Amino acid sequence: MNSARSVVILGSTGSIGTQAIEVIDNHPGLYEVQALAAGGGQIDVLAQQAVHLQVPVVGVAADVAAELAAAIETAARRVNLAGYSPKIIAGTQAAEKVAELGVDVVLNGITGSIGLAPTLAALRAGSTLALANKESLIIGGPLVKELAKPGQIVPVDSEHSAIAQSLRGGRAEEVRRLVVTASGGPFRGWSKEELQSVTPAQALKHPNFSMGKVITTNSATLVNKGLEVIEAHLLFDIPYDRIDVVVHPQQQIHSMVEFHDGSTIAQMGPPRMLVPIALGLSWPERLTDVDEPCDWTQASTWNFAPLDDEAFPAVQLARQAGLAGGTYPAVYNAANEECVEAFHAGVLSFVEIVETVGQVLGQHEQADIATKEAAEVTLDRVLAADQWARKAARKIIEKSELTGQREEQTQ
């Protein structure tokens, strides 16, 4: 890179955002962070990040502008940076406003469907979108693809980054299939009966990654892998029947591309996010010394196994939602987010998460919002489908809670 790239980091206090700042710190002079945005749950962390990077603009989704300003002032004094006072944008549209600043790269590390509006804003502004917020592509696929210019989206999910890297080894017309790897989560090898007793604490113990509540739970149910199958289809224009999922517990191979001559190219590395994040910031170039490579001097064994669709039906359900198209992926995602919250609140069991998502998708097929007349995907329809799915999921969850209470009373 000949000159410093201007960058905006959305979700800066989360796992992706903090690692992005680590990458930027380790490569001085290559990036100028123009803005940060976060939800507002960690104001002190956001303030420290702003002072550390001396960004001109800070966005916060919560209505805490005064508190953030005070925290920034305190953090600035600690490092003798008195007088530093960035512009603060507060409110539900803060991330969207920050994303439309027109910088070189917008890294969207927000979790959940709320990342859609910032994704669209970044694309409209002409920025390269380093996309870790898979939900925005999944729920608004046609909208995102219509806006995105060729090469404007760089995937940051480790699996899709691996596919993008592997695709450099051949032309698009030479691709036979994509192979997305999965750790299998903390319950790999468990039967559906054994999964009935899973607790929230158990679901949050991912074997390889440290992530937030929703993503970690999604990795345990394999909903996350279902979302990644939809994302792979949208990013690389490969039909669903040519996208496979294979369980690879070590997660040293992040994903693979099989070509029509029988060759398979895989991208390998430690089960960490530093390289995908760095590539999101630097694409198509590679930065130096981002992470430690595989140590081929040490003996090791890597395992692979087919996915157990009976115990973990989330991937198959995601394929069905993806094939249905329209607002179905948005419904899949929104219903799941509601079910994850209910699971952690002790209302739903672990297996009921995906079962409830399936019920909501079934209801969606009969709902007016899913008719052919509403087949065209617009932002309003996506958001309406999102809200419809949440309400439908909550109704099913409430019935489940009442049923559980009645069963307890009769025992």
N, C-alpha and C positions, 0 to 999 in steps of 0.2 A: 504494500500500500504506500503510495507516494506521499499522501498527506493524511492528517488525523481525520478519522471518520467521526461525524457527530452522531450521538446516540441518545435515545430515550429508553429508559427501563421502566416497564409497567410491572407492578408486583415486586417492587425492589426489596421489600423486607421478607419475601418468601424464599424458598430454597433456590429457585432458578435465579432470582434477582441477586441474592447475596453471592452466589457463585459467579455470576456475571461480573460483579464488582471485583471479585477476586481475580478473575481473568484480566480485567482492565488494569488493575493495580500491578499485575505482574508483567504487563506490556506497556510501560510508560511511553507516552508520546504518540501512541497509535489511535487513541480514542479521546474524544471530548464529550463527556456526558452533559447534555443540555437540560435534561429534566428527569425527575423520578416521580413515580406515582405508586401509591399503596392504599390499602383499604382503611387504615387508620387504627388497627388493633395494636400496633407497636409504634406509637408516636416517638418514643425516645430513640428507637433504632432508626426510624426514618429521618429524624433530626440529625443524628450522628452521621448517617450516610450523606445527607445534603451538605453538611459542613465539610466532611472529608473530601467530597468531590467538588465542592463549591459550585453547585449547579445553579443556574439562573432561575429555574422554575421547579416548584414542588407541587404535586397534586395529591389530594387525599380525599377518598370517597366519603368519609364520615364528616359531619358538620363540626369540625374541631380546628378551624383555622386559627383561632386565638391560642389554643393550647399548643398547636404545632409551632406557631411563631415564637412562643415563650420557650419551648423546648429547643428550638434552633438557636435562639439567643443564648441560652445557657450553654449549649454544646459549643457554640462559637467562642464564648469567653474562655472555656476550658483550654482551648488550643490557641489562645491569643489572636483570635480572628474577629475581634470586635468590629461591628459595622456591617458584617455580612448579613444581608437580609434579602433572601430570594422572594420572587413573586409566588404567592401561595394561591392555588386554585382548589377550592373545597366544594364538595357536593357529589351527587351520584354520577355526574357527567365529567368529573375531573380527569379520569384516565382518557376519555375520548378527546377532551380538549388538549391534553398533553400529547396525545398520539398524532394530532393533526398539525404539529409544529413544522413539519416538513424537513426533518433531519434525515441523515443518510440511512440510519438503521433504527427501527423501533423493535425492541425485544418485548414481546407480549408474554409475560410470565404469570399473568393473572389465572386463577383457577375458576372454572365454571363458565356458565353461559353469559355472565356479565362481561366476558371478554369480547363478545361479538362486535359491539359498537366501536370500541377502540381499534379492533382489527380493520373494520371497514374504513375508519378515519385515517389510519396509517396508509392504507392502500390508495385512498383518494388523494392523499397528500403527496403520493409518489415515492414514499419511503420504501426501502427494502424492509420486509416484515420477517423478522426472526421469530417464528411461531412456536411457542411452547404451549399456548392455550389451545389445545386440540378441540375443545368444545365449540369455539367460534367457527371453525371450519366445518365441524360435524353438523351443527344445527343450522348454519347459514351457508352450506356448501355452494349452491348455485349463485348466491349473492356474492360470496367471496371470489369465486372463480370468474365471475363476470367482470369484476373490478380489477383483478390481478393481471398485471402484464407478465409475459413470459419471464421466468426467473425472479419475479418480485418476491415470492414467498420462499424462505429458506426454513425447512423443518428443523426444530430443535429437540423434539422427542428423540431419544437415543435410537429407537428402532427406525424411524423415518430418516434421520440423519444417516444411519448406516446404509439404508437403501439408496439414498441420494449419492452417497460416496461410492457405493458398489456400481451404480448405474453409469459411472464414468468409464467402466470397463466395457461398455458395449452400446450400440444404438437402441433406441426405444423399440424398434420393430424386431429386434433380436431377443427381446425378453419373453421367456416362457411363463415364469411365475415369480411371485414375491414370497419369501418365507420370513414371517415375522416371529421372532423368538419371544418366549415368555418364561419367567422364572418359575411359574406355577404358584407363586405366593407362599405364604406360611402353611397352607393346607394341601400342598402338593401330595397326591397319593391318597387323600382322604376320600371316603365314600360319601354319598349324599346323606346316609344315615348318620355318619360321624359328624358331618357339618351342622347337624341340627343343634348341637350344644355349643357352638362357637360363641365366645364372648367378645365384646368390643375391644377389650384389652388384647386378646389374642389376635384379632384382625389387624391391629395396628403394629404388629411385629413383623415388618417386611424383612425377608432374609438378607437383602442386599442394599436397599436404598432407605434413606431417611427422608420422608415426604410428609405432606400435610394429611389431615384426617380423611378428607374425601378421596384423594388420589391413592392413599395407602389402603383404604377400604376397597376401593375399586380394583386395586391390584389383587386383593385377597379373593374377591368374588370373580375376578377376571373380566369384569365390566370394562376395566381400563383397556384390556386387550381387544375387546369388542369395539370400543371406540377407535382403537388404533387401526383395526381392519377397515372401518369406514374411512378414516383419515387417509390410509394408504391408497384406497380406491380413488379418493378425490384428488390427492396430490399427484399421483402417477398415472391416472387414467387406465388402470388395470382392472379388468372385470373381477367381480367377487369370487367367481369360481377358479380364479388363478391367483388367489391370495391365501396362503396356508399359514397356520399357527403351529409352532412346535415348541414343546416345553424343553427348556435348556436351563437347569437350575443355577449353573455357575454364572450365567449372563456375561460370559467373556465374548461370545459372538452376539452382536446386537441385532443383526438381521442379515438376510442373504438375498441375492438375486440369482435366479436360475435362468440361463440362456438356452436358446433353442438348439444349440449344438451339444447340450449335455453338460456344459461347464457351469459351475456355481461359484460366484464371487461373494465372499463374506467380509464384513468389517468387524475387527476384533479390538478389544481393549478392556481395561478394568471396568467393573460395573459402577461407573460414575458418570456424571453429566458434564464434566468440564470440557471435553472435546466437542460434543454437540453444541454447547453454548458458545465456545470459541469460534466454531465454524459458522454459527448463526451471525456472529459479529463480523467475521472476516471473509465470508464466502465471496468468491470461489477460492481464495487463498487460504493457506494454513499458517497458523502462528507457531512459533517455536516453543518447545518445552512446556506444553500445556498440561500434560499428565504423564505418568509413568507408563511405558509400553508393557506388553506382556513379557514376562521373563522366561525365555525359551530355554534357559540353562537349568531350570527346575522341572522335575518330573511332575506331571499333572494329568488328570483325567477329566474329560468333559463328557457330559451325558446328554442324551436327547431322547424324548419320548413323545408319543402322540398326545393330543389334548383329550381329556376325558369329558366329552360333551354331556354325559348324563349327570355327573357330579357338578359340572361347571357349565351350565347351558347359556351363559351370558354371551359368549362369542357367536353361537348359532343364532341367538335372538337378535344380536346386532346385525348380522348378515341379512336377516329378514327385514329389519328396519331399513337398512341401506338399500336393499333391492326394491322395497316399496317406494323409497325416495320421498320427494315432497317434504312434508313436515314430520314424517315418521322419525328420522334421526333426532330431531329436536325433542320429540315426545319421549323417546328412549332415554335421552340424557337428563331431561328435567325430572321425569318420574324417578330415575335412579337417585338424583340428588336429594329428593324428598325422602326416599326410602333409606338412604344412608343416614340421614339425620334421625329418622325414626328408630333405626337400629341402635344408634349410639344413645338414644334416649330410653332404650329398653323396651320399646313398643313392638318392634318387629324382630323376628329371629333372623339369623344370618341367611338362611336359605330363602326366607320370605322376601328378601330384597329383590332378587331377580324374578321370583314368582310374581311379585306385585307389578314390576315393570312389564312383564308379559301380559298381565291382566289389563293394564292401562293401554298398551298397544292394541289389544283386542277391542277395547272400547273405542279407541280412536278410529278404528276401521268403520264403526257404525256412526261416528259423530259427524255432524254437518261440516266441521272444519276439515274433514278428510275427503270430502266429495271431489269429484272430478272438476267441478266448477272452481274449486279452491286449489287446484293442483299447482298453479303457478306460485313459486315461492317468492314472497316479498318480505321485507323486514317486519311489517305489521303482522303478517300471517305467522311468521316464525315466532315472534314474541307472543302472539295470541295462543299458538300451539303450546308454547312453553308454559304459559300460565294455566291453560286448560289441563295440561298433563299434571301439573302440580296439584291442582284442585282434585282431579280424578284420583291421584295417588293418595292424597290426604283422606279422601272419603273411604277408600279401601283400608287404609291404615287405621282409621277410626273404628271401622267395623271389626278389624282384627283385634284392636285393643279392647273393645267391648266384649267380644267373644272370649278373649283371654280372662277378663275380669269375671265373666259369668262362670267360666270353668273353675276358676279359683274359689268362687263362692260356693259351688256345689261339691267341692272336695272336702 
